Amino acid sequence: VQVPIITFLEVTDAERRVEASVGETAMRAAVNNGIAGIDGDCGGVCACATCHVYVDEHWFEKVGPPNEQEERMLEVTTAVTARSRLACQIEVRADLDGLVLQVADNFR
Amino acid sequence: MLHLEALSNARVAPDPNTQPLDEIDPTLQIRFQLDQQDPLFARLRREAPVQFLRSSQFGPMWNVTRYRDIVDVELNYQVFSSDVKYGGMLIKDLPENMRRTSFINRDPPLHGEQRKVVSPIVAPTNLMRMESVIRREANDILDALPVGEIFDWVDRVSIELTGRVLSELMDTPKDERRLLTYWSDIVNVDLEVGGEIDTEEKRYAKLKECAAYFGAMFNERKTKAARGDLISMLAHSPATASMEPQEFLGMIVLLMVGGNDTTRNSITGGLLALNEFPEEYAKLRSNPALVEKFVPEILRWVTPVPHMRRTVIRDTEFRGQQLKQGDKVVVWYISGNRDEEVIPDPYAFKVDRANPRTHLSFGMGIHRCLGNRLAELQLRVLWEEILKRPWVIDVVGPAKRKYASNLRGFSAMPVKIRLGS
């Protein structure tokens, strides 16, 4: 079975490639691998916006747009762009192998 | 006579373990002042997690006390409204002409439109700028502290640092910063405390002075080029450029209270916790990198905002209870933050907790604290700078907690710095 690899671009411009499991969320993969700036405070129920990422332009279409609840949370988040998503709402799929996500809350 | 009696009644809290469930009243300020609220919430979580309280000083209400239930209420803004027209997020129903409006007591879409105006203040780039400001101010404050002498931590450090930061965010004259923290106190003081504010009318009159102070700044900044401070942001955004007086006051109050009072009390409560758990203090001193975990643990432990109120806007069933349109619902973060189901060993303060960010102190959902990163930043920078010094800060007398259930506050805490190894 192929293990999808997700690349997170951290604030420091560090590129971190992490192994993810199909079915888990990109937030979980990030937290499990200590990606800076992805906190996932609410545990993945789309209630805190501490896993804000920008989806790489080549990947955005494949990943898809935010869902309705996510839209509401993004509305109250800073530094939102057209490629903003909450990583807890991105489910890892086999065809997302190679996905590139830039950490938005690049402060810490 | 009558008045005195009423007062003394109000200041005795019954034993929550022997009361009938529907009479247990979590709103009594005295329990918070004595820091005795935990057993009450433990019983409610266990026996009546969505409790109907028949009557209280704030009328009847539903009290939600389990962590996961609180998150569910906060996510469901379509049923549990924050809108001021139903009473907003305050447990106390203010007379209509004294209600203050702002995004904290609006539902979508108005909520998002207004919040967006001020949210650039906590954009990553601005936080990076604020980090150096906070570090400079923290060092300035710490450098002036006496070693080996008793002083009030609340006044010298907690109020001082958060006052300076708020003054920077609003770009007000630095030497007038204590006005901001003074007004912020006026907003939240309980009328029964017996100080200068003992009626809602007096509170409102004082807050009008505050509105006038900021109104002048607002009008002046409107005529100048847009800048990065909160007042200028409000003045230059179409969504907030022409607010009604109650909206303007509401916005100012929200930014003022949110921007200092909560963090102020976390700064005090964090030091108190370290003194109550000296082994944790020692751990932190020997490994300052733990600040990363210590900061969210302070927030969980202190829970500076112990609850928020919502109002049911359509009949709904929640955890087997029938909630009716118009019912008041109070979510108790302070209880969720002690929920054994979610937080292991919740009554222990630990600087190296496995998942310290699991707490409700910022709320959840669309009303989640706008300044959460800024609050964490202030706490982190302050403690980084404290830990660079060879200090042990001892709390040398009782911390004076405020008589209030709307905020967990401290009015004074005597401390003495000694030189440690």
Interface residues (C-beta under 8 A of the other chain):
Chain A: V11 D39 G40 D41 C42 G43 V45 C46 A47 C48 A49 T50 Q69 R72 M73 E75 V76 T77 T78 A79 A104 D105 N106 F107
Chain B: V71 E74 L75 P108 H111 G112 R115 K116 S119 P120 V122 A123 P124 L127 M128 R357 T358 H359 F362 M364 G365 I366 H367 R368 L370 R373
